[in-house]
Amino acid sequence: MKLILQTDVNQPLRQVAAGFGEPLLRALAPPFPRLKLLRYDGNKLGNIVIFELHFGITKQRWISEIIADGESQQEWYFVDEGRELPKPLTYWRHRHRLLALPEGGTRIVDDITYSSGNSLLNLILYPALLAQFLYRKPVYKKFFA
């Protein structure tokens, strides 16, 4: 299943790219599930990010590996892929794209592909995942104001 969200911010591409680090990652954490960042290597090929998700009395780990990264004059990106995912997810790929806008700002694109292994469950998960990523929009705007 595919989910794509775009957020425009008023800072230039290189400045936004420089801000894509651990402080932003912590700011993007939604109120639920509560996330505990256990490891953050960065956004370059081969880096690992590990979260512990707290769902009330249960905890699950989320391990992602950066499988690609790159940049040009007009774009900066990295792609993380889930290696260990919280149930019911079985597949996760998140392409983080920053695109230079003609007026000098930057478009942040969250391009997510996910699966639970079940088409009906994928549809049921969609609103929750959409809410999690809509939560990011005002955080991005504030962080890059």
Stockholm file with secondary structure:
# STOCKHOLM 1.0

chainA/1-145         MKLILQTDVNQPLRQVAAGFGEPLLRALAPPFPRLKLLRYDGNKLGNIVIFELHFGITKQRWISEIIADGESQQEWYFVDEGRELPKPLTYWRHRHRLLALPEGGTRIVDDITYSSGNSLLNLILYPALLAQFLYRKPVYKKFFA
#=GR chainA/1-145 SS CEEEEEEEESSCHHHHHHHCSHHHHHHTCCSSSEEEEEEECCSSTTCEEEEEEEETTEEEEEEEEEEEEEECSSEEEEEEEEEECCTTCCEEEEEEEEEECTTSCEEEEEEEEEECSCHHHHHHHHHHHHHHHHTHHHHHHHHTC
#=GC SS_cons         CEEEEEEEESSCHHHHHHHCSHHHHHHTCCSSSEEEEEEECCSSTTCEEEEEEEETTEEEEEEEEEEEEEECSSEEEEEEEEEECCTTCCEEEEEEEEEECTTSCEEEEEEEEEECSCHHHHHHHHHHHHHHHHTHHHHHHHHTC
//
